[in-house]
Amino acid sequence: MDEQELCCSGEMTDKRHVDRPEKVNNALIKRLNRIEGQVRGIKGMIQKGVYCDDVLIQIAAVQSAMKGVSRLLLESHMHTCIIDRIKSDDEQVIDEFLKTIDRIIK
């Protein structure tokens, strides 16, 4: 769409927006703050010349944590945005969701 986009409720807005449940938002922010700290730690490890294997293990931990954030957000998206738009007879959401899943699993 051009200047306006659908929000999860199917209403037209100037930008895509969702009123995510506060509990989910808080959980996402908490996880992302932890990941941010892990990434800073990895940067410090590289600056200090820490053995590559140890750095790679920490990178794998960050990747796993990001997958957890993605799963939580995906679950919330399905329970809110997807369901709301299907209930409002917006079948376009299915194609949009399938494209998103395709990008996630690549």
Secondary structure as the mmCIF struct_conf table of DSSP 4:
data_model
#
loop_
_struct_conf.conf_type_id
_struct_conf.id
_struct_conf.beg_label_comp_id
_struct_conf.beg_label_asym_id
_struct_conf.beg_label_seq_id
_struct_conf.end_label_comp_id
_struct_conf.end_label_asym_id
_struct_conf.end_label_seq_id
BEND BEND1 GLU A 3 GLU A 3
STRN STRN1 GLU A 5 LEU A 6
TURN_TY1_P TURN_TY1_P1 CYS A 8 SER A 9
BEND BEND2 GLY A 10 GLY A 10
STRN STRN2 MET A 12 THR A 13
BEND BEND3 ASP A 14 LYS A 15
HELX_RH_AL_P HELX_RH_AL_P1 GLU A 22 GLN A 47
TURN_TY1_P TURN_TY1_P2 LYS A 48 GLY A 49
HELX_RH_AL_P HELX_RH_AL_P2 CYS A 52 HIS A 77
HELX_RH_PI_P HELX_RH_PI_P1 MET A 78 ILE A 82
HELX_RH_AL_P HELX_RH_AL_P3 ILE A 83 LYS A 87
TURN_TY1_P TURN_TY1_P3 SER A 88 ASP A 89
TURN_TY1_P TURN_TY1_P4 GLU A 91 GLU A 91
HELX_RH_AL_P HELX_RH_AL_P4 GLN A 92 ILE A 105
#
